[in-house]
Amino acid sequence: MLEKLIKQNNITIHGSGSKVMFFVHGYGCDQNMWRFITPHFKDTYKIVLIDLVGSGKSDENAYNYDKYNSLDGHADDLINICDALNLQDVCIVAHSVSAMIATLAAVKRPELFKKLIMIGPSPRYINDANYFGGFSQKDIDELLETLDSNYLGWSRAMAPVIMDNLDRPELADELEASFCQNNPEIATHFAKVTFLGDNRNDLKKLSTDTLILQSKADVIASIEVGQFVNNNISNSKLVVLETIGHCPHLSAPNQTIEAMKNYLL
Amino acid sequence: MDYNIDYKEFYNSFPSGYFCSSPNGTIIDSNKNFLELTNYSREEVIGKKKFTDFLSLGGKIYFENVFAPALKLSGNIEEVNFNFTKKEGTILPVLVNSVEIKDSSGTHLYTHSAIFNIAQRKKYEQELLRSKKNANELSNKLIAVNKKLRSRTELISKQKLQLKEFNQHLENKNRQLSSFAHIASHNLRAPVSNLMVLKDFYKENTDLKDKAMLFSKVDTVIEGLNETLDELIESIKIQGNKDIVFDAVNFDTFFAKTLVILDIQILDSKAVVTSNFCEAPNIEYPKLYMESILLNLLSNSIRYRAHDRIAKIHFHTEIINNEILLIATDNGLGINLRKYGHHLFGLNNTFHRHPDSKGVGLFMTKTQKEAAGGSVTVESEVDKGTTFKIILKKQK
């Protein structure tokens, strides 16, 4: 089971601490995005990094479109990994969509998780009458179009012809070597699950002690969304970081580390 | 030889858009080409706009989730396709290459980005996609035609099989008939020549007593002849029954089987096929003949449907005068019975100018029915439809 999971989620374990810090990347990237953060915790924590199935160097063949048709599929993976590695009192650090994946996991198995640190979470991206998520359905459709044309700069409908060319494996190698390049078909499916999902009701069920980290300007998860998340979790704290963009752990790693450390004291 | 390169001029006339942004994304310088591509003035962009301001919301999601992290992690990124929105609102498809410039301590100073106009390439790509779509459609059409052809072939080979079976039946019958003729000629010759002789005697003789005796002999010979004939008829009856096995036939089951065989034809023709066999749900009848009769009647109705209306085909059973009738009604092309009626059930007779017409089915239907006992009648009106009534047999 453990070996299967290691291959499936490209699990890597670092650090020498006794406590466990479990990092889960968000949509579009992989475990590389934690590289500015993890060195600052590796002495006090055992650090577990994974790639969500379908992202990074996870096992693409494990991407079952039915299982991952909702975030629950990924949440079950998190639980299975904790069980297989016998992790306890986990501090889980989750970016973007993974904040909701971690929420689902912690609602299902609250005893596994001691703390939850969310970075740029959003339970719902699309606006409705009484909720501001930041996007309309049209915007998400446009994103899917952008995804479609960002595989070698060509529309994905053309790309299979290129990628199936067995005489030129260097094309595939080139993609593998670069960061945040995922299988386009899976990326599109994951984008749909991520950006069309609605996890607002799950926040209320969460009992884990939670920190919400939020850039002061983030088009993906605005301050309003951060406040909504904070207001709907019974036991949470919101910290706004003096940086912009959706990845404060990349654009302002020091601030992010400081906020995490303050919270974990 | 030394060239005196004016780098400012070089920068401005550089054949692609170029801009430099601060770590927070604000554009702090750009070349003329970038401004021309986006139709903004220098004052509107420098110190005011960010990279993401040129993107739609969908593009921004991609920028934040993929482009920015990848650039942060590897220091540069190449060949990312974005749609930039020009000042007037139109879309400029571009490829973007970006690189982060850092000082010796690794602090991020600014980001250089080059954008390449790929409007022509996008158009070309659209063309390719359109062609690909057309090719896919064509291929799908071919697959459909192929499927149709295959199902027709299946139908024809099924009919061929039935013809073969029927042929065998005819051959059997022929053999029986010729042996009947043989037996008849042998068994009948003797009493007939006896009769001839007795007739001659009778004519020649004048004695009334003798005549009466001769006539009683004629009577005996006739009786014997009659017996022989009865035997012969009985023997042929038994022989005839040998190769016709009567099975328990449930109309619903057999009709359902027929629908499966003609599935594709029914789908293609969009014919509405209904049935109601509750008046006589079952019959004792040769299985193969029943299959063949249903198949031929239904495929005929489909084939000779009128193309200007939805084909409605209904099969049902009735009991009239203790006989089970199988009735097939359609609203198809119909048949001019006055003109073609006498040809209707002949082999190789067709009465539609239809490319599919072979004239096999009805011939088989009639002959098979007669072999198993029964008859067929037809009512039809040109362009109104046709009703076949098949009297299957006397009900026990």
HADDOCK unambig.tbl for C-alpha pairs under 7 A between the chains (distance, minus, plus):
assign (segid A and resid 27 and name CA) (segid B and resid 65 and name CA) 6.39 0.50 0.50
assign (segid A and resid 28 and name CA) (segid B and resid 65 and name CA) 5.41 0.50 0.50
assign (segid A and resid 28 and name CA) (segid B and resid 66 and name CA) 5.19 0.50 0.50
assign (segid A and resid 29 and name CA) (segid B and resid 66 and name CA) 6.31 0.50 0.50
assign (segid A and resid 139 and name CA) (segid B and resid 57 and name CA) 5.63 0.50 0.50
assign (segid A and resid 139 and name CA) (segid B and resid 58 and name CA) 4.80 0.50 0.50
assign (segid A and resid 140 and name CA) (segid B and resid 58 and name CA) 5.70 0.50 0.50
assign (segid A and resid 142 and name CA) (segid B and resid 58 and name CA) 4.84 0.50 0.50
assign (segid A and resid 143 and name CA) (segid B and resid 58 and name CA) 3.89 0.50 0.50
assign (segid A and resid 143 and name CA) (segid B and resid 59 and name CA) 5.81 0.50 0.50
assign (segid A and resid 143 and name CA) (segid B and resid 61 and name CA) 6.72 0.50 0.50
assign (segid A and resid 143 and name CA) (segid B and resid 62 and name CA) 6.63 0.50 0.50
assign (segid A and resid 146 and name CA) (segid B and resid 59 and name CA) 6.34 0.50 0.50
assign (segid A and resid 146 and name CA) (segid B and resid 82 and name CA) 6.96 0.50 0.50
assign (segid A and resid 149 and name CA) (segid B and resid 81 and name CA) 6.54 0.50 0.50
assign (segid A and resid 150 and name CA) (segid B and resid 80 and name CA) 6.02 0.50 0.50
assign (segid A and resid 150 and name CA) (segid B and resid 81 and name CA) 5.60 0.50 0.50
assign (segid A and resid 152 and name CA) (segid B and resid 79 and name CA) 6.91 0.50 0.50
assign (segid A and resid 153 and name CA) (segid B and resid 79 and name CA) 5.89 0.50 0.50
assign (segid A and resid 153 and name CA) (segid B and resid 80 and name CA) 5.85 0.50 0.50
assign (segid A and resid 153 and name CA) (segid B and resid 81 and name CA) 5.37 0.50 0.50
assign (segid A and resid 179 and name CA) (segid B and resid 70 and name CA) 5.43 0.50 0.50
assign (segid A and resid 180 and name CA) (segid B and resid 66 and name CA) 6.10 0.50 0.50
assign (segid A and resid 180 and name CA) (segid B and resid 70 and name CA) 5.84 0.50 0.50
assign (segid A and resid 220 and name CA) (segid B and resid 61 and name CA) 6.37 0.50 0.50
assign (segid A and resid 244 and name CA) (segid B and resid 24 and name CA) 6.86 0.50 0.50
assign (segid A and resid 245 and name CA) (segid B and resid 64 and name CA) 6.57 0.50 0.50
assign (segid A and resid 246 and name CA) (segid B and resid 64 and name CA) 5.72 0.50 0.50
assign (segid A and resid 250 and name CA) (segid B and resid 69 and name CA) 6.89 0.50 0.50
assign (segid A and resid 250 and name CA) (segid B and resid 72 and name CA) 6.62 0.50 0.50
